[in-house]
Amino acid sequence: MQLSNLKRWFVGITAGVLIFTAAVSGTYRLNEKAVVSLGTSETSEMIFIIDAGHGGMDGGAVAEDGTVEKDINLSTAMKLKTLMNALGFKTLTTRTEDIMTCDEGLSTLREKKVSDIRNRLRLLESTENGILISIHQNSYSGSTSKGSQVFYSRGSEQSAVLAEFIQSSLVSMLQTDNHRTIKKAGTSIYLLYHATRPAVMVECGFMTNPGECEKLKDAEYQGELSFGIICGVFDYLKNLEEV
């Protein structure tokens, strides 16, 4: 069996074991050192807001082959939501279809974009114990940049902790040659810059890299990314219980 197929087989089997374990015992087992029992601790009250970036008239980045970021974001986010729900996590989503989350009656695209991002922020800030995981794809002027990178909010110390665990998980499981590090969001990332609750943005990869873009469009790889993110969440929850 080729290494890539072996990895997919292992990830698939591991995900299945996690779901089965969750269903029969309510305990989520990542490994011997990472067991988180939800329902008996503060973690049971956490609500993960899964944000599929862009949508509707706001397509986001566009790959050389015409692939639009908003579609990859939504597909990956829905896989993340499905797996998190199967594991017993409480989730909300900013969108589940190809739409903007803006208010009605706005005329210009700029007005719609401003309303859209503010509504996403409003959902996070109004959700008690809310934690945001925003799914995006990266782009650059060249075609060689690759690898996931997680950005975090300055408004909550836990944001950087969550970002570090997710980045480490994605690198160790899927991208061992990825040397990118987590980065604090600046003013250009409105949602994270203004968030006061834990919030991260996962830039899953570069759409401007043709090879990586093909992977990002692949349903199996989207599943692997989702599983990697969840493993980072498990490590984050374990760290909270140890503090």
N, C-alpha and C positions, 0 to 999 in steps of 0.2 A: 504494500500500500504506500503510495507517495506521501511525503510529509504533509503537503497541504490537505490531502484527503484525510490523513490520520488526525490532523488537528481538528478538522471539521467534525469528524466522527467523535472525537473526545469531547469537544465543546457540546455537541448535541446530546451525547450520553450524560454528561455532567448536568446539563440543564434539565434533562428528564429526571435525573435523580433528585435534584433540588426540588422540582415541582412535586414529585411523589412524596418526598420527605415532608414538605410543607403540608401537603394534603392530609397525611395520616397522623402527623404529630403536632403541627403548628410550630415546629422548630426548624429554622432555616440553617442548614449546615453547609458552609463553604469549605472548610477544612477543619482539622482537629483544633486549631487555635482560633477559629472564627465562627463561633456559634452565637447567633442572636435569636432570642426568644421574644417575639412580638406578642403583645396582649398582656404582658405582665410587667411592662416597664414603660417609661416615657416615650419610647420609640413607637409604641402602638398608636400614639396620637399624631405622629408625623404624617403630613400629606404632601406627596411629591407631585409638583405641578410640572407636567411634561409639555414643553413648548416647542412645537414645530415651527421653526423660523420662517418668516416671510409668508407668502400665500396670496391667492387672488391676483390682483393687478401688480403686486410686488413680488416679482419672481426671484429676486436675489441674483446670485452669480449665474453666469451662463457659460457652459463648457464649449469647447471648440466644435463638438458634434451637435450642439444645440440643446443638450441636456440642461434643464433649469433646476437651480438649487432647491426651490420650494418643494419640488416633487420628491427629491431624495430625503429632504428633511422630514416630510410627512410620513413617508414609508418607514423610515428608521424610527421615528418617534412612536408610531403605532406598534411597532414590534417591541419597543421598550415598554410601552404601556401594557401590552398583552402579557409579557413575561413578569412584570412587576405585580400585576393583578393576580396572576397565577400563583405567585409567591406570597400573596396576602397583603401586599402593600396597598395603602390607600392612595389613589391618584386622581388628579384632575388634569384636563388638557385645555390648552388655549384654542386649539382647533383640531377637528377630526376630518376636515375636508379642505378643498382648495378654495379658501376664502380668506379675506382680511378680517381682522377682529375690530374694525373701526365702527364708529357710530354711523347711523344712517343720515342721509341728507347732505353729505359733504360733496363738494364739486371737484376739487383738484386732487391729484395724486398725492401731493405733499400733505394736504390736510388729512387725507385718509391714512397716510403713513404715520403722521404724528398721533392721530387718534388711536390707531392700531397699537402702537408700542405703549402708549399710556394705558390702554385697557389691559394689556398683558401685565404691566406693572401693577395696576390696580388689583387684578386678581391675586397676584402674589401677596401684596401688602394687606389685603383684606382676608387672607386665609390664615387663621391661627395655626401655628406650627407648620406653616408652609415652607417648602424647600423647592427651589426652581432648578430644573435641568433643561436647558435650552439646547436644541439640536440645530447645528448649522454646518455648512461646508465652507472651506476656505478657498481663496484664490490669490494669485500673484502674477506679476507681469511675465515671469519666466515660466517654463514648463517642467522644471526639475524639482521644485519644492514638493515635499510630501510629508505625511505624518499628521497624526492627531495632535491637537493642542487645546488645553482647557484653560479658559479665562474665568476669573472669579470676581465677585463683588467686594468692594472696599467697605461696604456697610455692615458686614458681619464677619467676625473672626473665623467662624465656622466655614465660611465660603472657601477660604484658602485651604483648609484642612480637607474638605470634600474634594476640591479640585485636585489636590495632590494624590489622593487615593485613586481617583478615577484615572488620572494621567498615568500613574504607575501601573494600574491594572491593564490599561490598553497597551502600554508599551511591552509589558512582560508577556501578555497573552498573544498579541497580534503584530507588534511592530518593534522587534528587538533592536532594530537599527535606528529607531527614532530617538533623537537626543534633545528634542524640544522640552521646555520646562513650562510650568504653569505661569500665567501672567495676570497681573491685576488689570481689570478693565478700566480704560480711560473714558473720557467724555464721549468718545465716538460710539461707545456701546451703551446707549441710554438706559436700557433695561437693567443692566448690571450696575451701572454707575449710580443709579438712584435707588437701588434695592436696599432695604434695611434688614431683610431676612436672608438666610443662606441662599445663595444663587450662583450657579455656574453655567457657562456656555461651553459646550463641547463642539469644537471645530473638528469634525470627524476626519477630514482629509482635504486635499487640494483638487478642485475640479479642473484647474488649469494644467494638471499633470495627467496626460491621457491615460497612462497605465493605472494610476490611482483612481481616476474618474470611473473607469470600467469596474473596478472593485466596489466603489461607492454605490454604483447602480445595481450591483448584484444582491439579490434578496438574502442569500446565505451569508454574505459578508456583513450586511446590515444586521442580521441576527447575531453574528459574532460581536459586532460593535456593541449591540444592546446588552449582550451577556457580559462583555467586559466592563461596561458602565455599571451594571448591577453588582458585579464582584467588587468594584470600587466602593459602591454604596454599602455593601456588607462590611467591608473593612472600616469604613467611616463609622458605622453604627457600633461596631465592636470597640472602636477607639473611644466613642462617647461613653460606653458602659464602663470602660477602664479608668476614665478620668475621675 
